[in-house]
């Protein structure tokens, strides 16, 4: 969001848009950000052994919970095999870039499924 606002301010500085139009654009950017923060990250793990996990996290809390949760899960012997292939940096980048929809879809050789969706 910060980069988008900087672009708007640069356009004002360069005389490409007036202050009224800039205000309008910044309001739309802010509204878009607010709508995005109301979304949920949905993680679903379906294992071949029926050890199924579903997690729904509000985007507003996600960064802290995601980093802590992955760290904790990596230390649990049975859970480690499910989270080892999840790239936390990819998820954080997706959130920062306000991606929407399915962002991770993994199927392991033994039939385990991992799905991560923002929606």
Secondary structure by P-SEA (a helix, b strand, c coil): caaaaaaaaaaaaaccccaaaaaaaaaaaaaaaaaaaabbbbbbbbccccbbbbbbbbccccaaaaaaaaaaaaaccccccccccccaaaaaaaaaaccccccbbbbcccbbbbbbbcc
